[in-house]
Amino acid sequence: MIYNLYIFNPMGQCLYYGEWERSKAAAMSRDEEFKLVYGMLYSLKSFVSRITPAISDNFQCYETNKYKLSMYETPSGVKFVINTGLDWSSQAISEMLQSLYKEVRVY
């Protein structure tokens, strides 16, 4: 199950948002939600780069007991972020986001 998809430019502006099967409405505006999601991604990438023994900022996904958030960042800094159910494998999500990047023109 796919819950939602965000596409952010390198400056954190949400270029696209799609929503499917979202059971709970956010208690904030869309713009606030976009800022919160992007800020969380920025913080997670920073945290991962600090605790990883190798030189890397390669944050790709995290999982809770309810959903999985996955991110694919392009060389130009565009971020494709998707929330899915736990039934999706990380490999399948990664391949889907890379395929989406190849098909979508982001200006």
C-alpha positions as CSV (number, residue, x, y, z in Angstrom):
1,M,0.0,0.0,0.0
2,I,1.3,3.5,-0.9
3,Y,0.2,6.2,1.4
4,N,1.8,9.3,-0.1
5,L,4.6,10.6,-2.3
6,Y,6.6,13.8,-2.0
7,I,9.0,15.3,-4.5
8,F,11.3,18.1,-3.0
9,N,13.7,20.3,-4.8
10,P,17.2,20.9,-3.3
11,M,15.9,23.9,-1.4
12,G,13.2,22.0,0.3
13,Q,10.2,23.2,-1.7
14,C,7.6,20.5,-2.4
15,L,7.2,20.2,-6.1
16,Y,4.7,17.4,-6.0
17,Y,2.5,15.7,-3.5
18,G,0.2,12.7,-4.1
19,E,-1.9,10.9,-1.5
20,W,-3.5,7.5,-1.5
21,E,-5.1,5.5,1.3
22,R,-4.4,8.1,4.0
23,S,-6.6,7.2,6.9
24,K,-5.8,10.2,9.2
25,A,-5.9,13.8,8.1
26,A,-3.0,16.0,9.2
27,A,-3.7,18.6,11.9
28,M,-1.7,21.2,10.0
29,S,-1.7,22.9,6.6
30,R,0.0,21.2,3.6
31,D,2.8,23.7,3.6
32,E,3.5,23.1,7.3
33,E,3.5,19.3,6.6
34,F,5.9,19.7,3.7
35,K,8.3,21.8,5.9
36,L,8.0,19.2,8.7
37,V,8.8,16.3,6.4
38,Y,11.7,18.0,4.7
39,G,13.1,19.1,8.1
40,M,12.8,15.6,9.4
41,L,14.7,14.2,6.3
42,Y,17.4,16.9,6.7
43,S,17.8,15.9,10.4
44,L,17.9,12.2,9.7
45,K,20.5,12.6,7.0
46,S,22.6,14.7,9.3
47,F,22.3,12.2,12.1
48,V,23.1,9.2,9.9
49,S,26.2,11.0,8.5
50,R,27.5,11.6,12.1
51,I,27.0,8.0,13.4
52,T,28.0,6.1,10.3
53,P,31.6,4.8,10.6
54,A,32.2,5.4,6.8
55,I,32.0,8.8,5.2
56,S,28.4,8.8,3.9
57,D,25.1,10.6,4.1
58,N,23.3,7.8,2.5
59,F,20.0,7.8,4.4
60,Q,17.5,5.7,2.4
61,C,14.6,4.6,4.7
62,Y,13.3,4.1,8.2
63,E,10.5,1.9,9.4
64,T,8.0,2.1,12.2
65,N,5.5,-0.6,13.3
66,K,2.9,1.1,11.0
67,Y,4.7,2.4,7.9
68,K,8.0,2.7,6.0
69,L,9.4,6.0,4.8
70,S,11.9,5.7,1.9
71,M,13.9,8.4,0.1
72,Y,15.8,8.5,-3.2
73,E,18.0,11.6,-3.7
74,T,19.2,12.4,-7.2
75,P,22.7,13.8,-7.9
76,S,21.1,17.2,-8.3
77,G,19.6,17.1,-4.9
78,V,15.9,16.4,-5.8
79,K,14.4,14.1,-3.2
80,F,11.7,11.5,-3.9
81,V,10.0,10.5,-0.6
82,I,7.4,7.8,-0.3
83,N,5.4,6.4,2.7
84,T,4.3,2.8,2.2
85,G,3.0,-0.1,4.2
86,L,5.4,-2.6,5.7
87,D,4.6,-5.1,2.9
88,W,6.9,-3.3,0.5
89,S,10.6,-4.4,0.4
90,S,13.3,-1.7,0.5
91,Q,14.7,-3.0,-2.7
92,A,11.3,-2.7,-4.6
93,I,10.8,0.8,-3.3
94,S,14.3,1.9,-4.2
95,E,13.9,0.6,-7.7
96,M,10.4,2.2,-8.1
97,L,11.7,5.6,-7.0
98,Q,14.7,5.4,-9.3
99,S,12.4,4.4,-12.2
100,L,10.1,7.3,-11.3
101,Y,13.1,9.7,-11.4
102,K,14.0,8.4,-14.9
103,E,10.4,9.0,-16.1
104,V,9.7,12.4,-14.5
105,R,11.1,15.7,-15.6
106,V,11.7,18.0,-12.6
107,Y,12.3,21.6,-13.5
